[in-house]
Amino acid sequence: MNSIYKLLLFFQKRGYYVCQRIADKLGIRAKVVRTSFMYLTFVTLGFGFALYLFLAFWMRIKDLIYTKRSSVFDL
């Protein structure tokens, strides 16, 4: 049972960051973005979840490409 809570905590820490970044970009609360994804998932039978995973993947790739470097020699 403890491993289930650890898995749930892992997904809560890592998964909600996507919604937080989208909310910060749009200037709205993260709770609104999370509930929108949940409703979209229920209404479209999984499309919202697929969209969420795509955005998480895209943000991860963007972070890997556009990292701030302190100098030219950090390449």
C-alpha distances in whole Angstrom, upper triangle without the diagonal:
4,5,5,7,9,10,11,13,15,16,17,19,20,21,23,25,27,27,28,31,32,33,35,37,38,38,36,32,29,28,31,30,26,27,30,28,25,29,30,27,27,31,32,29,27,30,29,26,28,30,27,26,30,31,28,29,33,32,30,34,36,34,35,38,40,38,41,43,45,48,49,48,44,45
4,5,5,6,9,10,11,12,15,15,17,18,20,21,23,25,26,27,29,31,31,33,35,36,37,34,31,28,27,30,29,26,27,30,28,26,29,31,28,29,32,33,30,28,31,29,26,28,30,27,26,30,30,27,28,32,30,29,32,34,32,33,36,37,36,38,40,42,45,46,45,42,42
4,5,5,6,9,10,10,12,14,15,16,18,20,22,24,25,26,28,30,30,32,34,35,36,34,31,27,26,29,28,25,26,29,26,25,28,29,26,27,31,31,28,26,28,27,24,26,28,25,23,27,27,24,25,29,28,26,29,31,30,30,34,35,34,36,38,40,43,44,43,39,39
4,5,5,6,9,10,11,12,14,15,16,18,20,22,23,24,26,28,28,30,32,33,34,31,28,25,24,27,25,22,23,26,23,21,25,26,23,24,27,28,25,23,26,24,21,23,25,22,21,25,25,22,24,27,27,25,28,31,29,30,33,35,34,36,38,40,43,45,44,40,40
4,5,5,6,8,10,10,12,14,15,16,19,21,21,22,25,26,26,28,30,31,31,29,26,23,22,25,24,20,22,25,23,21,24,26,23,24,28,28,26,24,26,24,21,24,25,22,22,25,25,22,24,27,26,25,28,30,28,29,33,34,33,35,37,39,42,44,43,39,40
4,5,5,6,9,10,11,12,14,15,17,20,21,21,23,25,26,27,29,31,31,29,26,23,22,26,24,21,23,26,23,22,26,27,24,26,29,29,27,25,27,25,21,24,25,22,21,24,24,21,22,26,24,22,26,28,26,27,30,31,30,32,34,36,39,40,40,36,36
4,5,5,6,9,10,11,11,14,16,18,19,20,22,23,24,26,28,29,30,28,25,22,21,24,22,19,21,23,21,20,23,24,21,23,26,26,24,21,23,21,18,20,22,19,17,21,21,18,19,23,22,20,24,26,24,25,28,29,29,31,33,35,38,40,39,35,35
4,5,5,6,9,10,10,12,14,16,17,18,20,22,22,24,26,27,27,25,22,19,18,21,20,16,18,20,18,17,20,21,19,20,24,24,22,20,22,20,17,19,20,17,17,20,20,17,20,23,22,21,24,26,24,26,29,30,29,31,34,36,39,41,40,36,37
4,5,5,6,9,10,11,13,15,16,16,19,21,21,22,25,26,26,24,21,18,18,21,19,16,19,21,19,18,22,23,21,23,26,27,25,22,24,21,19,21,22,18,18,21,20,17,20,23,21,20,23,25,23,24,28,28,27,29,32,33,37,38,38,34,35
4,5,5,6,8,10,11,14,15,16,18,20,21,22,24,25,26,24,22,18,19,21,20,17,19,22,19,19,23,23,21,23,26,26,25,21,23,20,17,19,20,17,16,19,18,15,17,20,18,17,20,22,20,21,24,25,24,27,29,31,34,35,35,31,31
4,5,5,5,8,10,11,13,14,16,17,18,20,22,23,24,22,20,16,16,19,17,14,16,18,15,15,19,19,17,19,22,22,21,18,19,17,14,16,17,13,12,16,15,12,15,18,16,15,19,20,19,21,24,25,24,27,29,32,35,36,36,32,32
4,6,5,6,8,11,11,12,14,16,16,18,20,21,21,20,17,13,13,16,15,12,14,17,15,14,18,19,17,19,22,23,22,19,20,17,15,17,17,14,14,17,16,13,16,19,17,17,20,21,20,22,25,25,24,27,29,32,35,36,37,33,33
4,6,6,7,10,11,11,13,15,16,17,19,21,21,20,17,14,14,17,16,14,17,19,17,17,21,21,20,22,25,25,25,22,22,19,17,19,19,15,15,18,16,13,16,18,16,15,19,19,17,19,23,23,22,24,26,28,31,33,33,29,30
4,6,6,8,10,11,12,14,15,16,18,20,21,20,18,14,15,18,15,13,17,18,16,17,20,20,19,22,24,24,23,20,20,17,15,16,16,12,12,14,13,10,12,14,12,11,15,16,15,16,19,20,19,22,24,27,30,31,31,27,27
4,5,6,8,9,11,12,14,15,17,18,19,18,16,12,13,15,12,10,14,15,12,13,17,16,15,18,21,20,20,16,17,14,11,13,13,9,9,12,11,8,11,13,12,12,15,16,16,18,20,21,21,23,26,29,32,33,33,30,30
4,5,5,6,9,10,11,12,14,15,16,15,12,8,10,12,10,8,11,13,11,12,16,16,15,18,20,21,20,18,18,14,13,15,14,10,11,14,12,10,13,15,13,14,17,17,16,19,22,21,21,23,27,29,32,34,34,31,31
4,5,5,6,9,10,10,12,14,15,14,12,9,12,14,11,10,14,15,13,15,18,18,18,21,23,23,23,20,19,16,15,16,15,11,12,14,11,9,12,13,10,11,15,14,13,16,18,18,18,20,23,25,28,30,31,27,27
4,5,5,6,9,10,11,12,14,13,13,9,12,13,10,9,13,13,11,14,16,16,16,19,21,20,20,17,16,13,12,13,11,8,9,10,7,6,9,10,8,9,13,13,12,15,17,17,17,20,23,26,29,30,31,27,27
4,5,5,6,9,10,11,12,10,9,6,8,9,6,6,10,10,9,11,14,14,14,17,19,19,20,17,16,12,12,14,12,9,11,12,9,9,13,13,11,13,16,16,15,19,20,20,20,22,26,28,31,33,34,31,30
4,5,5,6,9,10,10,9,8,5,8,10,8,9,12,13,12,15,17,17,18,21,22,22,23,21,20,16,16,17,15,12,14,15,12,11,15,15,12,14,17,16,15,18,20,19,19,21,24,26,29,31,32,29,29
4,5,5,6,9,10,10,10,8,12,12,10,11,15,14,14,17,19,18,19,22,24,23,24,21,20,17,17,17,15,12,14,14,10,10,13,12,9,11,14,13,12,15,17,15,16,17,21,23,26,28,30,26,26
4,5,5,6,8,9,9,8,11,10,8,10,13,12,11,15,16,15,17,20,21,20,22,19,17,14,15,16,13,11,13,13,9,10,13,12,10,13,15,14,14,17,18,17,18,20,24,26,29,30,32,29,29
4,5,5,6,5,6,5,8,8,6,9,12,11,12,15,16,16,18,21,21,22,23,21,19,16,17,18,15,13,16,16,13,13,17,16,13,16,19,17,17,21,22,20,21,22,26,28,31,32,34,31,31
4,6,5,6,8,8,11,11,10,13,15,15,16,18,20,20,22,24,25,25,27,24,23,19,20,21,18,16,18,18,14,15,18,16,13,16,18,16,16,19,20,18,19,19,23,25,28,30,32,29,29
4,6,8,10,10,14,13,11,14,17,16,16,19,21,20,22,25,25,25,26,24,22,19,20,20,17,15,18,17,13,14,17,15,12,15,17,14,15,18,19,16,18,19,22,24,27,29,31,28,28
4,6,9,10,13,11,10,13,15,14,15,18,19,18,20,23,23,23,25,23,21,18,20,20,17,16,19,18,14,16,19,17,15,18,20,17,18,22,22,20,21,22,26,28,31,32,34,32,32
4,7,9,12,11,11,14,16,15,17,19,20,20,22,25,25,26,28,26,24,21,22,23,20,18,21,21,17,18,21,20,17,21,22,20,20,24,24,22,23,23,27,28,31,33,35,33,33
4,7,9,7,8,11,12,12,14,16,17,18,20,22,22,23,25,24,22,19,20,22,19,17,20,21,17,18,22,20,18,21,24,22,22,25,26,24,25,26,29,31,34,36,38,35,36
4,5,6,7,9,11,11,13,15,16,17,19,21,22,23,25,23,22,18,19,22,19,17,20,21,18,18,22,21,19,21,24,22,22,26,27,25,26,27,30,32,35,37,39,36,36
4,5,5,6,9,10,11,12,14,15,17,19,20,21,22,20,20,16,16,19,16,14,17,18,15,15,19,18,16,18,21,20,20,23,25,24,24,25,29,31,34,36,37,34,34
4,5,5,6,8,10,11,12,14,15,17,18,20,21,19,19,15,16,19,17,15,18,19,17,17,21,21,19,21,24,24,23,26,28,27,28,29,32,34,38,40,41,38,38
4,5,5,6,9,10,11,12,14,16,16,18,20,18,18,14,16,18,16,14,18,19,16,17,21,21,19,22,25,24,24,27,29,27,28,30,34,36,39,40,42,39,39
4,6,5,6,9,10,10,12,14,15,16,18,16,15,11,13,15,13,11,14,15,13,14,17,17,16,18,21,20,21,24,25,24,25,27,31,33,36,38,39,36,36
4,5,5,6,9,10,11,13,14,15,16,14,14,10,11,14,12,10,13,15,13,13,17,18,16,19,21,21,21,24,26,26,26,28,32,34,37,39,40,37,36
4,5,5,6,8,10,11,12,14,15,14,14,11,12,15,14,12,15,17,16,16,20,21,20,22,25,25,25,28,30,29,30,32,36,38,41,42,44,40,40
4,5,5,6,8,10,10,12,14,13,12,9,11,14,12,11,14,16,14,16,19,19,19,21,24,23,24,27,28,28,29,32,35,38,41,42,43,40,39
4,6,5,6,9,10,10,12,10,9,6,7,10,9,7,11,13,12,13,16,16,16,19,21,21,22,25,26,26,28,30,34,36,39,40,41,38,37
4,5,5,6,9,10,10,9,10,7,8,11,11,10,13,15,15,15,18,20,20,21,24,24,25,28,29,30,31,33,37,39,42,43,44,41,40
4,5,5,6,8,10,10,10,8,10,13,13,12,15,17,17,18,21,22,22,24,26,27,28,30,32,32,33,36,39,42,45,46,47,44,43
4,6,5,6,8,8,7,5,8,10,9,10,13,14,14,16,19,19,20,22,24,24,26,28,30,30,32,34,38,41,43,44,45,42,41
4,6,6,6,5,6,4,6,8,9,9,12,14,14,15,18,19,20,22,24,25,26,28,29,30,32,35,38,41,43,44,45,42,41
4,6,5,7,9,8,9,12,13,13,15,17,18,19,21,23,24,25,27,28,30,32,33,34,35,38,41,44,47,48,49,45,44
4,6,8,9,9,11,13,13,14,17,18,19,21,23,24,25,27,28,29,31,33,34,35,36,39,43,46,48,49,50,47,45
4,6,6,7,9,10,11,13,15,16,17,19,21,21,23,25,26,27,29,31,32,33,35,38,41,44,47,47,48,45,43
4,6,8,9,10,12,13,15,16,18,19,20,22,24,25,27,28,30,31,33,34,36,39,42,45,47,48,49,45,44
4,5,5,6,9,10,11,12,14,16,17,18,20,21,23,24,26,28,29,30,32,35,38,41,44,44,45,41,40
4,5,5,6,9,10,10,12,14,15,16,18,20,21,22,24,26,27,28,30,33,36,40,42,42,43,40,38
4,5,5,6,9,10,10,12,14,15,16,18,20,21,22,24,26,26,28,31,34,37,40,40,42,38,37
4,5,5,6,9,10,11,12,14,15,17,18,20,21,23,25,26,27,30,33,36,39,39,40,37,35
4,5,5,6,9,10,11,12,14,15,17,18,20,21,23,24,26,29,32,36,38,38,39,35,34
4,5,5,6,9,10,10,12,14,15,16,18,20,21,22,24,27,30,34,36,36,37,34,32
4,5,5,6,9,10,11,12,14,15,16,19,20,21,22,25,29,32,34,35,36,32,31
4,5,5,6,9,10,11,12,14,15,17,19,20,21,25,28,31,33,33,34,31,29
4,5,5,6,9,10,11,12,14,15,17,18,20,23,26,30,32,32,33,29,28
4,5,5,6,8,10,10,12,14,15,16,18,21,24,27,30,30,31,28,27
4,5,5,6,9,10,11,12,14,15,17,20,23,26,28,29,30,26,25
4,6,5,6,9,10,11,13,14,16,19,22,25,27,27,28,25,23
4,5,5,6,9,10,11,12,14,18,20,24,26,26,27,24,22
4,5,5,6,9,10,10,12,15,18,21,24,24,25,22,21
4,5,5,6,9,10,11,14,17,20,23,23,24,20,19
4,5,5,6,9,10,14,16,20,22,21,22,19,17
4,5,5,6,8,12,14,18,20,20,21,18,17
4,5,5,6,9,12,16,18,18,19,16,15
4,6,6,10,12,15,17,17,17,14,13
4,6,9,11,15,16,15,16,13,12
4,6,9,13,14,14,16,13,12
4,6,10,12,13,14,11,11
4,7,9,11,12,10,11
4,6,7,9,6,8
4,7,8,7,10
4,5,6,8
4,6,7
4,6
4
